Amino acid sequence: MKLSFLDEGNYLPNGQSAKSGLNKSWLDAAFGQFFKTLEYIAEKAGSAVVPQKPAYTSMLLCYRNEIVFTDCGMRSYWDEQHSLMVDRDINASINLKKLGLDIFPKIKRRSGNLSVVGTIDDSTAKEILDTLHRAAKMPTS
């Protein structure tokens, strides 16, 4: 099957859209430009950008090293113990900061299950909890 420019958007025999490759190229270019700009701004501020793999940062509870966000549709988590509503995006951003500071725990996958290796010190957990309590909203249901 020959694809021409006019066939853009049609489905290929493998089920993929003809546009998907072009969209990925645009996305890659956009992220590439973003990181170049970020490095430039960081350099002007006397800082550096250190690339990290963000694996599991959106799944792990930032103050207890427990996997709670197992489904991408789960946008928040109610913690009974701390009477706290934790937003997934805020939680992930805290974990990204921990990753950059090299205090994010190691995550191991064994027999399909995830396990957290390492602990979080009490002072860091308390500081994170204080921050989350200031930003938290009570559940409406």
Buried (B, 14 or more C-beta within 10 A) or exposed (E): EEEEEEEEEEEEEEEEEBEEEEEEEEEEEEEEEEEEEEBEEEEEEEEEBEEEEEEBBBBBBBBBBEBBBEEEEEEBBEBEEBEBBBBBEBBBBBBBBBBEEEEBBEBEEEEEEEEBEEEBEEEBBEEBBEBBEEEBEEEEE
